[in-house]
């Protein structure tokens, strides 16, 4: 098998190049570099490992546990990790089955009595419904054949966002120190510039509530599997603070955002967040609306906010594995007709 580029692998398996770099940083995969080529390359062994990681993530195994599974030759420990996850899922399934069964009983009760004013939540009725429930053990069927399409469909259903998964927040106006970089790993390069600026200027002593944001500012749409062409990172600063070159000072005018915490470095969450905004009956996309001036890069994008910026800059030296990110999608309230 010939070597594949990071972009080829990312496109084929519909994952982000940043996720691949994250997997590499935590020791799950290894890449190769050619002297004549600037980007990461993967051999057959790495691609096989990537496929294994993808399947385990779709099975909702956390990255920390995947590291133990794939780097562990002790079958007993691996089986124990799977059994622990099965127990967690059994508990979730039983809880959902309980709720479903009670709702079915309520619906049947209303249907039989044709009484929409039934006091569904009377204690006696609720307890009677619960006591009448019977549960079978939620065990995996032996030798049951499950296709990758079925696994993908299950993963899609489990990952969709509901209203409870979204927070509506307002970002206030603020002065910004901005850094941008291009090429492979441009996200990390820009973040390193902001981290260096923050440390050298003792910003967190001057402004301990400083907030940091990053976003792809390519002038074309970036599809899953493509590298960011340009990435910009911000940190909020006091209004009167000077910003040295090559950093830039920007003024952010503020705005409304739909927020969702990034789950396990799965940047497909951007797709789920976009779908939630598109389906909302209260809000609509404000993507591309000018919320700051930027002659150098594209303005008006969604943000990735570093939630643990204070701790991250001071202790973790910009290691991806310690980042806690919030996805922020620019929105506005729908006009009432």
TIKOL-971117 format. One record per atom (N, C-alpha, C): residue in one letter; x, y, z. Coordinates in steps of 0.001 Angstrom, whole numbers, padded with zeros to 6 digits, always signed. Layout:
<atoms>
AXYZ
...
</atoms>
This chain:
<atoms>
X+000849-001200+000000
X+000000+000000+000000
X+000885+001252+000000
X+000619+002179-000894
X+001423+003394-000960
X+001039+004347+000168
X+001938+005267+000429
X+001682+006260+001462
X+000524+007161+001058
X-000287+007556+002043
X-001391+008473+001799
X-001155+009757+002595
X-001565+010878+002020
X-001425+012156+002711
X-002485+012275+003792
X-002264+013199+004704
X-003232+013437+005772
X-004583+013854+005200
X-004561+014640+004113
X-005818+015073+003488
X-006540+013905+002839
X-005813+013009+002174
X-006429+011839+001546
X-007107+010950+002583
X-006412+010702+003685
X-006971+009859+004740
X-008181+010525+005376
X-008067+011829+005653
X-009163+012553+006292
X-010410+012547+005414
X-010238+012756+004119
X-011384+012755+003203
X-012013+011370+003090
X-011161+010340+002966
X-011681+008979+002786
X-012516+008534+003975
X-012084+008922+005191
X-012782+008461+006387
X-013622+009544+007044
X-013746+010683+006365
X-014634+011771+006785
X-014355+012220+008222
X-013081+012465+008502
X-012695+013024+009785
X-011800+014234+009515
X-011639+015078+010499
X-010864+016301+010289
X-009367+016020+010391
X-008578+016821+009694
X-007132+016699+009796
X-006664+017042+011208
X-007384+017932+011880
X-007021+018271+013256
X-007188+017072+014180
X-008234+016269+013922
X-008437+015090+014741
X-007289+014096+014540
X-006830+013959+013288
X-005701+013074+013024
X-004447+013565+013741
X-004227+014877+013737
X-003062+015408+014443
X-003191+015210+015955
X-004417+015305+016452
X-004658+015046+017867
X-004353+013588+018207
X-004827+012661+017369
X-004550+011241+017609
X-003041+010976+017618
X-002335+011699+016768
X-000887+011532+016719
X-000232+012088+017986
X-000725+013231+018461
X-000120+013860+019633
X-000305+013011+020889
X-001445+012299+020983
X-001680+011470+022180
X-001105+010070+022027
X-000429+009798+020900
X+000289+008543+020742
X-000493+007402+020129
X-001659+007689+019539
X-002458+006622+018936
X-001959+006216+017551
X-001451+007169+016786
X-000949+006875+015441
X+000381+007590+015230
X+001102+007168+014186
X+002356+007808+013813
X+002307+008167+012335
X+002883+009307+011989
X+002932+009734+010593
X+004374+009728+010120
X+004515+009848+008818
X+005830+009923+008198
X+005939+011253+007469
X+007134+011701+007223
X+007350+012922+006447
X+008322+012622+005311
X+007981+013102+004115
X+008897+013026+002988
X+009669+014330+002882
X+010934+014239+002496
X+011750+015451+002372
X+011178+016421+001347
X+010505+015866+000338
X+009981+016701-000755
X+008530+017118-000529
X+007967+016754+000648
X+006545+017039+000875
X+006363+017544+002296
X+005599+018627+002439
X+005495+019305+003736
X+004483+018660+004675
X+003557+017871+004130
X+002455+017372+004949
X+002700+015960+005469
X+001941+015589+006492
X+002030+014263+007074
X+001603+013191+006059
X+002244+012012+006171
X+001906+010866+005336
X+001655+009669+006258
X+000761+008775+005823
X+000442+007602+006634
X+000661+006334+005831
X+001303+005339+006470
X+001502+004052+005807
X+000320+003135+006108
X+000396+001904+005614
X-000724+000967+005753
X-001045+000691+007213
X-000003+000516+008041
X-000241+000243+009456
X-000974+001378+010141
X-000621+002620+009812
X-001284+003779+010419
X-002741+003875+009984
X-003005+003590+008705
X-004375+003661+008197
X-005250+002597+008857
X-004700+001390+009036
X-005450+000339+009733
X-005775+000795+011151
X-004802+001387+011813
X-005025+001884+013173
X-006096+002973+013184
X-006084+003858+012195
X-007091+004922+012102
X-008485+004333+011954
X-008616+003292+011120
X-009922+002641+010966
X-010395+002038+012295
X-009476+001441+013046
X-009833+000870+014343
X-010308+001958+015300
X-009620+003089+015293
X-009995+004204+016164
X-011395+004704+015811
X-011674+004841+014515
X-012975+005340+014066
X-014092+004428+014556
X-013903+003111+014424
X-014932+002167+014865
X-015140+002265+016372
X-014046+002314+017121
X-014162+002407+018580
X-014832+003712+019008
X-014557+004817+018306
X-015223+006078+018645
X-016719+005991+018330
X-017077+005336+017229
X-018498+005175+016907
X-019186+004280+017931
X-018410+003421+018591
X-018944+002594+019673
X-018930+003342+021004
X-018594+004638+020946
X-018648+005547+022093
X-017609+005215+023157
X-016473+004681+022716
X-015367+004442+023628
X-014541+005723+023722
X-014293+006262+024915
X-013506+007493+025056
X-012078+007310+024548
X-011467+008411+024115
X-010121+008353+023555
X-009127+007771+024567
X-009245+008153+025834
X-008323+007629+026848
X-008413+006110+026937
X-009617+005566+026776
X-009779+004116+026814
X-009274+003474+025524
X-009437+004174+024398
X-008919+003650+023127
X-007403+003520+023190
X-006747+004481+023811
X-005290+004407+023969
X-004916+003137+024724
X-005647+002826+025789
X-005369+001622+026570
X-005644+000358+025759
X-006715+000385+024953
X-007087-000795+024173
X-006054-001096+023094
X-005682-000088+022320
X-004809-000311+021166
X-003338-000427+021546
X-002964+000059+022714
X-001572-000034+023140
X-001373-001083+024227
X-002339-001997+024340
X-002320-002978+025423
X-002365-004388+024856
X-001426-005228+025252
X-001403-006617+024798
X-002115-007549+025774
X-002604-006990+026886
X-003294-007788+027897
X-004775-007880+027547
X-005191-009039+027034
X-006575-009220+026586
X-007564-009041+027732
X-007182-009436+028932
X-008098-009345+030076
X-008462-007894+030362
X-007468-006983+030306
X-007742-005571+030554
X-008621-004966+029461
X-008382-005384+028216
X-009192-004877+027101
X-010642-005321+027254
X-010840-006600+027568
X-012200-007123+027764
X-012881-006387+028909
X-012139-006075+029958
X-012709-005367+031102
X-013193-003977+030696
X-012437-003287+029820
X-012868-001976+029325
X-014178-002098+028567
X-014287-003122+027704
X-015520-003334+026936
X-016687-003664+027865
X-016445-004507+028856
X-017526-004894+029767
X-018011-003693+030581
X-017073-002834+030981
X-017461-001622+031715
X-018352-000740+030849
X-018008-000616+029562
X-018830+000187+028653
X-020188-000455+028437
X-020216-001778+028323
X-021490-002488+028160
X-022387-002239+029361
X-021809-002263+030557
X-022598-002001+031766
X-023169-000581+031739
X-022362+000400+031316
X-022848+001780+031212
X-024020+001863+030237
X-023873+001212+029084
X-024929+001240+028078
X-026186+000526+028569
X-026006-000593+029271
X-027159-001307+029829
X-027945-000406+030771
X-027223+000344+031603
X-027902+001252+032528
X-028663+002332+031772
X-028055+002879+030698
X-028734+003896+029890
X-029967+003314+029210
X-029811+002112+028643
X-030923+001479+027934
X-032065+001182+028893
X-031744+000672+030088
X-032778+000368+031073
X-033520+001637+031488
X-032772+002713+031696
X-033412+003978+032076
X-034342+004470+030982
X-033874+004413+029720
X-034710+004841+028606
X-035916+003920+028434
X-035715+002624+028653
X-036824+001672+028552
X-037886+001961+029599
X-037441+002367+030787
X-038380+002713+031850
X-039245+003901+031437
X-038589+004948+030958
X-039320+006142+030526
X-040272+005807+029388
X-039782+005038+028405
X-040621+004661+027256
X-041836+003862+027703
X-041633+002900+028589
X-042742+002041+029018
X-043802+002817+029778
X-043365+003767+030608
X-044331+004591+031334
X-045129+005451+030370
X-044455+006037+029362
X-045162+006860+028379
X-046167+006023+027590
X-045793+004798+027244
X-046719+003903+026532
X-047947+003634+027387
X-047728+003376+028688
X-048864+003114+029579
X-049767+004337+029703
X-049160+005523+029801
X-049955+006744+029882
X-050794+006915+028619
X-050176+006704+027455
X-050885+006849+026179
X-052034+005852+026090
X-051801+004611+026525
X-052858+003591+026491
X-053990+003941+027443
X-053607+004479+028613
X-054613+004853+029609
X-055530+005951+029069
X-054927+006957+028438
X-055723+008043+027855
X-056606+007509+026742
X-056044+006649+025899
X-056788+006100+024766
X-057978+005273+025238
X-057759+004451+026292
X-058836+003571+026785
X-059962+004367+027429
X-059591+005418+028163
X-060598+006165+028906
X-061085+007405+028162
X-060399+007728+027041
X-060759+008910+026238
X-060903+010136+027129
X-059984+010278+028070
X-060046+011379+029031
X-058726+012140+028996
X-058712+013269+028282
X-057471+014033+028172
X-057156+014788+029452
X-058097+014815+030395
X-057870+015505+031662
X-057403+014536+032751
X-057019+013353+032357
X-056539+012353+033304
X-055355+012907+034095
X-055340+012677+035389
X-054234+013142+036221
X-053085+012143+036132
X-052283+012299+035053
X-051258+011305+034746
X-050194+011164+035824
X-049952+012228+036541
X-048837+012184+037473
X-049272+011943+038911
X-050525+011471+039124
X-050924+011071+040466
X-049993+009962+040939
X-049608+010026+042185
X-048636+009059+042696
X-049084+007617+042491
X-050348+007316+042796
X-050824+005936+042704
X-050682+005396+041294
X-051056+006214+040328
X-050985+005750+038940
X-049540+005566+038492
X-048673+006526+038863
X-047277+006450+038460
X-046615+005212+039055
X-046854+004982+040354
X-046241+003820+040986
X-046789+002521+040401
X-048077+002506+040086
X-048662+001305+039495
X-048037+001022+038136
X-047806+002080+037366
X-047199+001910+036051
X-045785+001356+036168
X-045012+001924+037102
X-043637+001475+037273
X-043597+000027+037759
X-044458-000303+038716
X-044453-001657+039269
X-044859-002703+038244
X-045636-002290+037249
X-046102-003231+036240
X-045054-003492+035165
X-043988-002701+035160
X-042960-002860+034129
X-042119-004094+034394
X-041685-004713+033307
X-040753-005832+033429
X-039644-005619+032420
X-038414-005853+032830
X-037260-005625+031967
X-036485-006923+031776
X-036091-007133+030558
X-035179-008249+030292
X-033766-007692+030290
X-032797-008558+030553
X-031409-008107+030546
X-031043-007612+029161
X-030399-006455+029102
X-029983-005891+027817
X-028611-006442+027440
X-028600-007604+026875
X-027353-008254+026499
X-027178-008213+024986
X-025930-008151+024546
X-025636-008195+023116
X-025947-009583+022593
X-026682-009672+021501
X-027030-010970+020927
X-025783-011662+020397
X-025667-012925+020709
X-024504-013675+020257
X-024518-013824+018743
X-023340-013604+018163
X-023111-013821+016740
X-024035-012984+015858
X-024537-011887+016401
X-025395-011009+015591
X-024527-010226+014621
X-024914-010203+013371
X-024144-009512+012342
X-024592-008057+012249
X-023661-007159+012410
X-023965-005736+012346
X-023076-005110+011283
X-023676-004433+010327
X-022909-003840+009240
X-022364-002473+009646
X-021373-002001+008894
X-020812-000670+009148
X-021876+000396+008898
X-022757+000178+007926
X-023828+001142+007664
X-024734+001286+008879
X-025041+000160+009525
X-025886+000205+010717
X-025187+000935+011856
X-023875+000680+011990
X-023107+001369+013022
X-023079+002870+012757
X-022887+003255+011488
X-022873+004674+011129
X-024219+005334+011420
X-025295+004619+011100
X-026633+005167+011335
X-026890+005348+012828
X-026479+004351+013621
X-026644+004460+015073
X-025837+005632+015616
X-024615+005790+015109
X-023762+006890+015547
X-024383+008234+015186
X-024958+008331+013978
X-025613+009573+013549
X-026751+009928+014499
X-027581+008932+014828
X-028734+009185+015698
X-028305+009606+017101
X-027222+008996+017590
X-026762+009298+018940
X-026098+010662+019037
X-025555+011147+017926
X-024799+012393+017953
X-025633+013639+017681
X-026837+013485+017183
X-027663+014646+016864
X-027929+015471+018116
X-027915+016786+017934
X-028076+017696+019064
X-029543+018057+019278
X-029928+018151+020538
X-031263+018592+020915
X-031151+019940+021616
X-032291+020532+021903
X-032284+021848+022543
X-031478+021839+023838
X-031550+020739+024582
X-030845+020657+025863
X-029326+020676+025681
X-028853+020379+024479
X-027410+020345+024215
X-026852+021712+023830
X-027723+022690+023624
X-027314+023994+023101
X-027531+025075+024148
X-026539+025959+024274
X-026681+027143+025101
X-026694+028366+024189
X-027569+029308+024469
X-027603+030566+023726
X-026867+031605+024566
X-025768+032138+024016
X-024948+033073+024779
X-024745+034365+023996
X-024426+035410+024732
X-024092+036695+024113
X-022634+037008+024423
X-021835+037214+023398
X-020458+037659+023578
X-020445+039185+023563
X-019912+039818+024605
X-019904+041286+024653
X-018820+041856+023744
X-018902+043135+023416
X-017818+043770+022659
X-016503+043668+023421
X-015406+043561+022706
X-014099+043447+023362
X-012973+043805+022401
X-011861+044259+022981
X-010637+044484+022207
X-009897+043159+022106
X-009261+042936+020961
X-008681+041629+020657
X-007242+041769+020172
X-006364+040860+020641
X-005065+040642+020013
X-005224+039401+019142
X-004907+039523+017850
X-005152+038440+016901
X-003863+037990+016230
X-003769+036676+016012
X-002638+036096+015274
X-003201+035111+014272
X-002648+035091+013069
X-003095+034092+012100
X-001905+033449+011422
X-002125+032190+010974
X-001066+031417+010328
X-001696+030589+009223
X-000871+030088+008303
X-001360+029290+007180
X-000573+027985+007092
X-001072+027057+006254
X-000387+025792+006044
X-000782+024742+007061
X-000163+023560+006954
X-000501+022479+007866
X-000182+022884+009299
X-001105+022537+010198
X-000911+022879+011604
X-001052+024345+011907
X-001751+025083+011020
X-001872+026531+011222
X-002622+026861+012511
X-003529+025963+012941
X-004250+026205+014197
X-003276+026265+015370
X-002373+025278+015422
X-001401+025250+016506
X-000409+026402+016441
X-000011+026773+015216
X+000932+027884+015057
X+000334+029186+015588
X-000919+029461+015216
X-001564+030702+015668
X-001788+030681+017173
X-002164+029525+017707
X-002372+029406+019151
X-001065+029616+019911
X+000028+029090+019374
X+001333+029290+020012
X+001705+030771+020061
X+001388+031512+018996
X+001687+032944+018967
X+000909+033688+020044
X-000370+033320+020211
X-001199+033975+021218
X-000744+033578+022623
X-000382+032311+022804
X+000102+031854+024113
X+001378+032596+024493
X+002276+032763+023521
X+003532+033478+023773
X+003253+034937+024147
X+002361+035585+023403
X+001993+036974+023691
X+001404+037088+025093
X+000538+036152+025448
X-000120+036173+026756
X+000896+036064+027883
X+001875+035165+027736
X+002886+034972+028779
X+003843+036159+028864
X+004331+036600+027704
X+005335+037673+027699
X+004778+038987+028227
X+003485+039203+028085
X+002873+040453+028532
X+002120+040312+029857
X+002289+039140+030508
X+001614+038879+031793
X+000132+039239+031716
X-000479+038892+030581
X-001858+039290+030333
X-002817+038744+031387
X-002575+037529+031849
X-003520+036919+032781
X-003452+037543+034173
X-002383+038292+034458
X-002338+039073+035698
X-003093+040386+035521
X-002955+040966+034334
X-003642+042224+034026
X-005136+041981+033800
X-005424+040878+033113
X-006810+040573+032740
X-007063+039068+032946
X-007299+038640+034186
X-007485+037209+034457
X-008721+036600+033800
X-009648+037462+033358
X-010848+036956+032689
X-010690+036941+031165
X-009463+037003+030678
X-009229+037002+029226
X-009843+035760+028588
X-010400+035953+027396
X-011025+034841+026658
X-010296+034660+025333
X-010231+033424+024880
X-009509+033133+023644
X-010417+032390+022667
X-010352+032808+021394
X-011178+032227+020345
X-010314+031893+019130
X-010706+030872+018393
X-010035+030537+017149
X-011064+030243+016070
X-010674+030429+014808
X-011613+030138+013722
X-010856+030019+012412
X-011400+029191+011522
X-010860+029075+010176
X-011279+030314+009398
X-010308+031001+008831
X-010632+032223+008088
X-010191+032103+006633
X-010278+030880+006095
X-010023+030692+004674
X-011097+031409+003868
X-010758+031819+002674
X-011723+032562+001859
X-012642+031638+001069
X-012498+030313+001270
X-013399+029334+000651
X-013869+028376+001729
X-014974+027673+001458
X-015511+026720+002416
X-014578+025529+002561
X-014285+025127+003802
X-013412+023996+004071
X-014276+022778+004374
X-014111+021733+003570
X-014866+020505+003759
X-014141+019603+004754
X-014889+018624+005303
X-014272+017656+006208
X-013165+016921+005468
X-012003+016862+006086
X-010871+016191+005463
X-009878+017148+004843
X-010255+018418+004697
X-009344+019401+004118
X-008630+020174+005231
X-007377+020515+004968
X-006633+021341+005910
X-007164+022769+005890
X-007157+023409+007051
X-007429+024841+007077
X-006334+025548+006296
X-006700+026493+005457
X-005707+027266+004715
X-005132+028387+005584
X-006027+029040+006321
X-005614+030094+007258
X-006446+029940+008530
X-005798+030065+009676
X-006512+029962+010947
X-006089+031135+011822
X-007080+031754+012482
X-006823+032927+013308
X-007200+032635+014756
X-006377+033095+015681
X-006636+032926+017113
X-006636+034289+017786
X-007577+034476+018711
X-007727+035730+019432
X-007502+035544+020933
X-007170+036636+021590
X-007285+036727+023036
X-007788+038128+023348
X-008739+038222+024273
X-009275+039538+024640
X-008260+040273+025509
X-008170+041576+025331
X-007168+042406+026008
X-007822+043692+026522
X-007156+044420+027439
X-007661+045738+027838
X-007723+046668+026626
X-008683+047571+026617
X-008904+048446+025458
X-007670+049255+025079
X-006882+049661+026088
X-005739+050546+025824
X-004426+049788+025623
X-004469+048483+025530
X-003241+047695+025424
X-002701+047718+023997
X-001377+047897+023858
X-000740+047868+022551
X-000438+046421+022155
X-000501+046145+020854
X-000269+044793+020337
X+000908+044832+019362
X+001987+044107+019651
X+003168+044142+018781
X+002983+043289+017529
X+003626+043702+016430
X+003627+042899+015208
X+004396+041598+015479
X+004016+040504+014817
X+003065+040415+013708
X+001613+040280+014142
X+001345+040368+015461
X-000035+040315+015904
X-000776+041578+015499
X-002092+041480+015474
X-002945+042594+015073
X-003939+042904+016180
X-004370+044152+016257
X-005399+044527+017212
X-006716+044666+016475
X-007727+043989+016988
X-009056+044055+016369
X-010081+044488+017417
X-011220+044988+016925
X-012336+045361+017794
X-013535+044503+017427
X-013952+043672+018359
X-015093+042776+018154
X-016340+043458+018695
X-017390+043518+017880
X-018590+044270+018252
X-019585+043458+019081
X-019325+042153+019279
X-020220+041329+020085
X-021330+040714+019260
X-022079+039807+019880
X-023176+039186+019167
X-023685+037927+019850
X-024742+037382+019291
X-025428+036213+019832
X-024876+034950+019183
X-024719+033872+020000
X-024155+032618+019495
X-024887+031418+020080
X-025004+030376+019268
X-025436+029064+019753
X-024175+028305+020127
X-024092+027821+021373
X-022861+027217+021889
X-023065+025748+022206
X-022027+024959+021910
X-022040+023530+022218
X-020614+023071+022478
X-020384+022377+023575
X-019045+021900+023922
X-018601+020818+022939
X-017383+020964+022423
X-016836+019969+021501
X-016665+018648+022229
X-017186+017577+021623
X-017128+016268+022256
X-015981+015452+021677
X-015006+015140+022513
X-013935+014196+022158
X-013225+014553+020857
X-013004+015817+020624
X-012284+016269+019432
X-012952+015812+018141
X-014253+015656+018167
X-014979+015271+016963
X-015545+016533+016311
X-014826+017055+015307
X-015242+018315+014701
X-016461+018160+013799
X-016982+016916+013687
X-018284+016744+013048
X-019370+017434+013859
X-019048+017760+015121
X-020014+018488+015946
X-020419+019812+015293
X-019534+020384+014461
X-019914+021596+013732
X-021127+021320+012844
X-021146+020131+012227
X-022283+019774+011360
X-023556+019652+012175
X-023464+019008+013358
X-024660+018851+014186
X-025162+020212+014668
X-024213+021098+014998
X-024602+022431+015463
X-025262+023221+014335
X-024725+023101+013126
X-025317+023772+011969
X-026730+023270+011717
X-026921+021960+011799
X-028246+021377+011580
X-029233+021854+012642
X-028750+022017+013887
X-029636+022506+014940
X-030083+023933+014628
X-029157+024780+014205
X-029508+026167+013871
X-030496+026188+012708
X-030248+025377+011689
X-031134+025344+010520
X-032553+024910+010894
X-032662+024040+011906
X-033975+023514+012293
X-034667+024362+013357
X-033966+025334+013919
X-034519+026127+015018
X-035683+026993+014556
X-036706+027082+015405
X-037843+027953+015090
X-037699+029328+015757
X-036607+029500+016532
X-036393+030772+017222
X-035212+031560+016658
X-034218+030837+016110
X-032983+031495+015671
X-032629+031086+014250
X-031842+031932+013609
X-031343+031618+012279
X-029872+032004+012175
X-029219+031463+011179
X-027786+031689+011013
X-027471+033159+010747
X-026407+033636+011371
X-025891+034970+011099
X-024442+034858+010625
X-024116+033678+010069
X-022765+033394+009582
X-022407+034380+008462
X-021268+034963+008551
X-020823+035888+007510
X-021162+037335+007778
X-022015+037605+008785
X-022338+038995+009115
X-021117+039658+009759
X-020814+040892+009411
X-019602+041558+009937
X-019734+041900+011412
X-018937+041251+012251
X-018913+041553+013676
X-017555+042122+014090
X-016650+042260+013109
X-015373+042938+013308
X-014793+043269+011938
X-013865+044208+011903
X-013179+044557+010653
X-011903+043746+010536
X-011668+043199+009334
X-010474+042378+009129
X-010014+042486+007682
X-009139+043465+007368
X-008615+043575+005999
X-007752+042379+005601
X-007165+041699+006593
X-006217+040633+006288
X-006875+039267+006091
X-007951+038973+006818
X-008589+037654+006756
X-010098+037805+006672
X-010780+036673+006586
X-012239+036671+006472
X-012866+036925+007839
X-013933+037721+007888
X-014595+038022+009154
X-015943+037307+009231
X-016528+037313+010432
X-017904+036847+010606
X-018082+035354+010644
X-017108+034618+011180
X-017203+033164+011219
X-017692+032677+012578
X-017835+031340+012672
X-018091+030726+013968
X-016774+030597+014714
X-016859+030580+016034
X-015667+030505+016877
X-015508+029138+017522
X-014255+028831+017876
X-013948+027746+018801
X-013288+028410+020006
X-014021+028489+021117
X-013486+029166+022299
X-012763+028180+023209
X-011576+028562+023666
X-010843+027758+024638
X-011419+028025+026019
X-012179+027070+026542
X-012876+027275+027802
X-011918+027327+028989
X-010829+026574+028915
X-009882+026535+030027
X-008627+027342+029704
X-008795+028502+029081
X-007661+029281+028580
X-006663+029643+029686
X-007145+030107+030835
X-006256+030530+031925
X-005339+029376+032337
X-005924+028230+032599
X-005148+027074+033043
X-004309+026500+031908
X-004857+026486+030710
X-004189+025886+029555
X-002885+026613+029229
X-002925+027926+029182
X-001739+028714+028832
X-000652+028582+029892
X-001058+028559+031148
X-000072+028566+032228
X+000563+027210+032483
X-000161+026113+032186
X+000338+024813+032630
X+000565+023772+031536
X-000085+023916+030401
X-000105+022791+029470
X+000643+023025+028162
X+001300+024149+028024
X+002180+024388+026871
X+001516+024075+025531
X+000269+024437+025405
X-000471+024334+024139
X-000637+022899+023635
X-000632+021908+024519
X-000871+020532+024092
X-002357+020339+023808
X-002673+019799+022629
X-004057+019671+022194
X-004907+018857+023163
X-004309+017823+023753
X-005072+016930+024608
X-005680+017601+025823
X-005158+018785+026210
X-005667+019489+027386
X-006682+020578+027027
X-006872+020841+025737
X-007804+021881+025330
X-009251+021477+025605
X-010021+022420+026108
X-011464+022252+026238
X-012109+023331+025376
X-012794+022907+024326
X-013305+023854+023342
X-014829+023926+023340
X-015309+025136+023128
X-016729+025407+022941
X-016926+025851+021493
X-017872+025256+020789
X-018183+025679+019432
X-019253+026765+019503
X-019001+027897+018844
X-019919+029039+018889
X-020368+029384+017475
X-021653+029230+017209
X-022224+029494+015885
X-022964+030830+015934
X-022604+031798+015091
X-023266+033111+015129
X-024728+033010+014676
X-025622+033554+015485
X-027052+033475+015186
X-027709+034829+015429
X-028942+034923+014992
X-029793+036076+015313
X-031214+035553+015481
X-032011+036311+016219
X-033386+035888+016444
X-034176+036042+015155
X-035071+035080+014921
X-035929+035147+013741
X-036953+036260+013909
X-037204+036957+012835
X-038222+038006+012876
X-039613+037399+012908
X-040442+037882+013820
X-041819+037372+013885
X-042638+037944+012737
X-043332+037067+012073
X-044159+037488+010929
X-045579+037788+011376
</atoms>
